[in-house]
Amino acid sequence: MRIVVGILFGLIAIHCCNADQLAYLDKEDAIRVAENLRSREIVVTYCSECENDKLALWLISHAEAHYTGHGSYYEVVITVLPLMESVDAIEPSQVGNGAQMIWSGPGHRKLRSIPIDLAYTYVWVDDEWVCAGLHFGLDCEVSLERFSL
């Protein structure tokens, strides 16, 4: 029984680590990415490794690197307005293939600050959305590297 419980906790830990790949960065990478995001207007967030995640489109107001309080790790925090999101949770194969999107209503259009995981944030590059982690040269494993909406 202990072996089964140990294996289950191990599998859960592996899944959790995969779903949180580039949230914590070294200081130089966090500053470099935040500076780049300040020059962009829109980002997309979507966790291709998570179950039941919605795709969301955000208007960027500001981006900065924040110390996490853990070791020497920093995170990128963006201040954004929600623009659109998928109606339902979608699978990676549905992204860019007609997933139904809705505009954020006036009640949801409030400025908010959110920490981002660069493995599940997409930036516009050469007429397509590209995984920010890959675009910035950081190692990550994602099911969805790039797409067009």
Phi, psi and omega in degrees: 000319179297324180295317179297315179297318178298318178296318179298315179296324177297316179295320177297316180298318179297315180297316181296319179296321180292330181274000180220070189270314185234040175277323178255127185230166171283162188303315183297316179295317181298317180293316180299315181292315180300318179298319179294317182295333177298334181271359181257158180262323189223144169228159175244139172243137178193123180269102182287349180256000182257154174273142173060046177256145175263150174275136180228141179250129187235141172268121184278130173259321182199158175215141176206161177269133179237141173289135184279339186091001181239119177052229179249027186268143176237162175228158176263126179245127179249142173258122191218162168247133177289136178252305183215159171210159178291147181296317181236168171298144183230155176273154179307326180292341180274340182294127181079001181242043174088021175298133183288127181245150175231150176285145174289131181286167182303328180290339180258352185274064178245141178297133179215155177253129181226135172285143183241152171258118185295342176289337184238027174238139184238137179243153183279119180219124176049052174068026173204162176273128183238140177307123183299320179303313179293318180301322181271009174077028180255142181288130175199158177243117180227153177279342184229103181275325182202156178197167174240145177261000000 
